[in-house]
Amino acid sequence: MNLKPKQPINLLHQQYLYRLKKEKSFILFFQFLIFLCFFVSWELASTSRWIDPLIFSSPSKIWGLFLKKISDGSLLEHISITLFETLLGFLLGTLAGIALAAILWWSPRLAKILDPYLVILNAMPKVALGPILIVAIGPGFFSILTMGAIISVIITAIVVYTSFKEVDPNYLKLLQTFGATRNQCFREAVLPASFPVIISTFKVNVGLSWVGVIVGEFLVSGKGLGYMIIYGFQVFNFTLVLLSLILIAVFATIMYQVVAYIEKRLIKE
């Protein structure tokens, strides 16, 4: 058997993989360069007093405060509380939104009835509901958790339900021809076809969950990164505020990368 025609193909494939690797390295290099230039410029501007060091602080001061808070153990407590609330709010909000989307797909009549109300609820600023939730549920963990979940429920339901409706009806007709029930059509065709949209919704909900939890901590919490931000403003300690914001950005990025990794694994499979 002549295998010569396969050799150019393998060579082209290797060249293609090399170009992908080179492109990825190029992107990572410039991402790191931008990151480094930003913090170096920030430090230089603060030490040279091109910007007000009292308001904008500096990376060196933030790093020093970070080490101090880590050594006394207080920062880990604040981080763990906010992370737990955010992860739980993220999961509850996303799962509740998917469940609501499934109910709407299951009952087209109910979907038509609720459609204008979903649009109104989606347009409503969820952050404004914070004081009402505190009065209704009480100031504490559950009000913060509810705030973190409710902010992503409606948008998740709308996006996922739209994806459910856009599944090719020919797939459903084929399954129904073989006697599949509506439940089987949902499990075998509608839900698997919507996985990419659901994963994309996860990415959006990462940011929304952080917003909901931090706002909840603004209002009622005595611990957490949101509390640190409010406390920093009250005592005019903007280094503490910026440290909290940077930590939020870091952990939100980690959550996003985890979701992106899950997406990559699902697509690969």
FENPEMO-V456757 format. One record per pair of residues at least 12 apart in sequence whose ideal C-beta (glycine too) atoms are under 10 Angstrom apart, sorted by the first residue. I is the first residue (numbers start at 1). J is the second residue. Records with the same first field share a line. If there is no record, write none. Layout:
I->J, J
This chain:
38->59
39->58, 59, 60, 62, 63
40->59
41->59
42->56, 57, 58, 59, 60, 62, 242
43->58, 59, 60, 61, 62, 63
44->58, 59
45->58
46->58, 59, 60, 61
47->60
52->238
53->238, 239
54->236, 237, 238, 239
55->236, 238, 241, 242
56->238, 239, 242
57->237, 238, 239, 240, 241, 242, 243
58->239, 242
59->242, 246
61->238, 239, 242, 243
62->238, 239, 240, 241, 242, 243, 244, 245, 246, 247
63->239, 243, 246
64->239, 243
65->237, 239, 240, 242, 243
66->239, 243, 246, 247
69->228, 240, 243, 247
74->223, 228
75->225, 228, 243, 244, 247
77->223, 224
78->217, 221, 223, 224, 225, 226, 227, 228, 244, 247
79->224, 225, 228, 244, 247, 248, 250, 251
80->223, 224
81->141, 144, 213, 217, 221, 222, 223, 224, 225, 226, 227
82->144, 148, 210, 213, 214, 216, 217, 221, 223, 224, 225, 226, 227, 228, 244, 247, 248, 251
83->210, 213, 224, 225, 247, 251, 254, 255
84->141, 145, 213, 224
85->141, 144, 145, 147, 148, 149, 209, 210, 212, 213, 214, 216, 217, 221, 224, 225, 226
86->144, 145, 148, 206, 209, 210, 211, 212, 213, 214, 217, 224, 225, 248, 251, 252, 255
87->148, 209, 213, 251, 255
88->141, 144, 145, 148, 149, 209, 213
89->144, 145, 146, 147, 148, 149, 150, 151, 152, 205, 208, 209, 210, 212, 213, 216
90->148, 149, 152, 202, 205, 206, 207, 208, 209, 210, 212, 213, 255, 259
91->148, 149, 202, 205, 209
92->145, 146, 148, 149, 150, 152, 153, 209
93->145, 146, 147, 148, 149, 150, 151, 152, 153, 154, 155, 156, 205, 208, 209, 212
94->149, 152, 153, 156, 160, 198, 201, 202, 204, 205, 206, 208, 209
95->149, 153, 156
96->149, 150, 152, 153, 154, 156, 157
97->149, 152, 153, 154, 155, 156, 157, 158, 159, 160, 161, 198, 201, 205
98->153, 156, 157, 159, 160, 161, 164, 191, 194, 198, 201
99->153, 156, 157, 160
100->114, 118, 153, 154, 156, 157, 158, 160, 161
101->156, 157, 158, 159, 160, 161, 162, 163, 164, 165, 194, 197, 198, 201
102->157, 160, 161, 164, 186, 190, 191, 194
103->157, 161
104->118, 157, 158, 160, 161, 162, 164, 165
105->160, 161, 162, 163, 164, 165, 167, 182, 186, 190, 191, 194
106->164, 182, 183, 186, 190
108->165
111->161, 164, 165
114->157, 161
115->158, 161
117->154
118->154, 155, 157, 158, 161
119->154, 158
120->154
121->150, 153, 154, 155, 157, 158
122->153, 154, 155, 157, 158, 159
123->154
124->154
125->151
126->147, 150, 151, 152, 153, 154, 155, 208, 211, 212, 215
127->147, 151, 211, 212, 214, 215, 216, 218, 219
128->215
129->146, 147, 150, 151, 212, 215
130->143, 144, 146, 147, 150, 151, 212, 215, 216, 218, 219, 220
131->143, 219, 220
133->145, 146, 147, 150, 216, 219, 220
134->146, 147, 216, 219, 220
137->220
138->220
139->216, 219, 220, 221, 222
140->216, 220, 221, 222
141->216, 220, 221
142->216
143->216, 219, 220, 221
144->212, 213, 214, 215, 216, 217, 218, 219, 220, 221, 224, 226
145->212, 213, 216
146->212, 216
147->209, 211, 212, 213, 214, 215, 216, 217, 218, 219, 220
148->205, 208, 209, 210, 211, 212, 213, 214, 215, 216, 217
149->205, 208, 209, 212, 213
150->208, 212, 216
151->205, 207, 208, 209, 210, 211, 212, 213, 215, 216
152->201, 202, 204, 205, 206, 207, 208, 209, 211, 212
153->205, 208
155->201, 204, 205, 208
156->198, 201, 202, 204, 205, 208
157->201
158->201
159->194, 197, 198, 200, 201, 204, 205
160->191, 194, 197, 198, 200, 201
161->194
162->194, 197
163->190, 191, 193, 194, 195, 196, 197, 198, 200, 201
164->186, 190, 191, 193, 194, 197, 198
165->190, 194
166->190, 193, 194, 197
167->185, 186, 189, 190, 191, 192, 193, 194
168->189, 193
169->189
170->189
171->185, 188, 189, 190, 192, 193
172->185, 186, 188, 189, 190
173->185
174->189
175->188, 189, 190
195->263, 266, 267
196->263, 266, 267
198->263, 266
199->259, 260, 262, 263, 264, 266, 267
200->259, 263
201->259
202->255, 256, 258, 259, 260, 262, 263
203->255, 256, 259, 260, 263
204->256, 259
205->255, 259
206->251, 252, 253, 254, 255, 256, 257, 258, 259, 260
207->252, 255, 256
209->252, 255
210->225, 226, 248, 249, 251, 252, 255
211->248, 252
213->225, 226, 248
214->226, 227, 229, 230, 244, 245, 248
217->229, 230
218->230, 233
224->244
225->243, 244, 245, 247, 248, 251
226->244, 248
227->244
228->240, 241, 243, 244, 245, 247, 248
229->241, 242, 243, 244, 245, 248
230->244
231->244
232->244, 245
